[in-house]
Amino acid sequence: MAKFNYKKWITENKYGKLLKEEITWDIDAYDDSADVSDASDDFLPEVKRLIQLEIGDEMVDGELEEYIEATNDYYYRMARKNSKGSDPENISITAKAFADNVIENWEEDQ
């Protein structure tokens, strides 16, 4: 009989979501030209998945990319201001936080 792998079972189980590491976009403290395209390859697909889960197909074609770009601009400005400050700090943005920002902006425009 094979050995029971509790950790594998938990991560594959519905409760495993608690153990799943969040996907983040890490911006260096001195990066004054941050862009979401610099995030890990799985960041934007996760952002889009989270948005889809939250609002479904309510966005008109093209809107999703526009709101992602607007949110990207917000974080670009934040990183630029941070890098020029007297005590810059690394910035870490979760895919969930980015998606929530996109959804919030979209809902305000509805």
C-alpha positions in Angstrom: 0.0 0.0 0.0 1.3 3.4 -0.9 2.1 5.9 1.8 -0.6 8.5 2.3 0.6 12.0 1.4 -1.3 14.3 3.7 0.2 17.5 2.3 -0.7 16.5 -1.3 -4.2 15.5 -0.2 -4.7 18.9 1.5 -3.5 20.9 -1.5 -5.7 19.0 -3.9 -8.7 19.2 -1.5 -11.1 22.2 -1.5 -9.5 23.3 1.8 -6.1 23.4 0.0 -6.8 26.9 -1.2 -5.8 28.0 2.3 -2.3 26.6 1.6 -1.9 28.0 -1.9 0.7 30.7 -2.1 -0.7 33.9 -3.5 0.6 35.1 -6.9 2.2 38.5 -6.5 3.8 41.2 -8.6 6.9 42.4 -6.8 8.2 45.9 -7.6 11.7 46.8 -6.5 12.0 49.9 -4.3 14.0 51.7 -7.0 11.9 50.7 -10.0 10.6 53.9 -11.4 9.1 52.3 -14.6 7.0 49.4 -13.1 4.8 47.7 -15.6 2.5 44.7 -15.0 4.2 43.0 -18.0 7.2 42.6 -15.6 5.2 40.5 -13.3 5.5 36.7 -13.3 3.9 34.9 -16.3 1.1 33.6 -14.1 0.1 37.0 -12.6 -2.1 38.4 -15.4 -3.9 35.1 -16.1 -4.7 34.8 -12.4 -5.9 38.5 -12.3 -8.2 37.7 -15.3 -9.4 34.5 -13.7 -10.3 36.3 -10.5 -12.1 39.0 -12.3 -14.1 36.4 -14.3 -15.0 34.6 -11.1 -16.3 37.9 -9.5 -18.2 39.5 -12.4 -18.5 36.9 -15.0 -19.0 38.1 -18.6 -20.4 41.5 -17.7 -17.5 43.5 -19.2 -17.9 44.4 -22.8 -15.2 43.2 -25.2 -12.0 45.3 -24.7 -13.1 46.7 -21.4 -11.1 44.2 -19.4 -7.8 45.2 -21.0 -8.6 48.9 -20.6 -9.3 48.5 -16.9 -6.2 46.4 -16.5 -4.2 49.1 -18.2 -5.7 51.8 -16.0 -4.9 49.8 -12.9 -1.4 49.2 -14.2 -1.0 53.0 -14.6 -2.1 53.5 -11.0 0.6 51.1 -9.8 3.2 52.6 -12.1 2.6 56.0 -10.6 2.7 54.5 -7.1 6.0 52.8 -7.8 7.5 55.9 -9.4 6.5 58.1 -6.4 7.9 55.4 -4.1 11.2 55.2 -5.9 11.7 58.9 -5.8 11.0 59.2 -2.1 13.5 59.5 0.7 13.0 55.9 2.0 11.7 53.7 -0.9 10.4 50.3 -0.1 9.7 47.2 -2.2 6.1 46.9 -3.2 4.2 43.6 -3.4 0.8 43.4 -5.1 -1.2 40.2 -5.0 -3.2 39.2 -8.1 -6.3 39.4 -5.8 -5.5 43.0 -4.9 -4.9 44.0 -8.5 -8.1 42.2 -9.6 -10.1 43.9 -6.8 -8.8 47.3 -8.0 -9.9 46.6 -11.6 -13.3 45.5 -10.4 -13.7 48.5 -8.2 -12.9 50.9 -11.0 -15.2 49.1 -13.4 -18.1 49.1 -10.9 -17.6 52.9 -10.3 -18.1 53.5 -14.0 -21.3 51.5 -14.2 
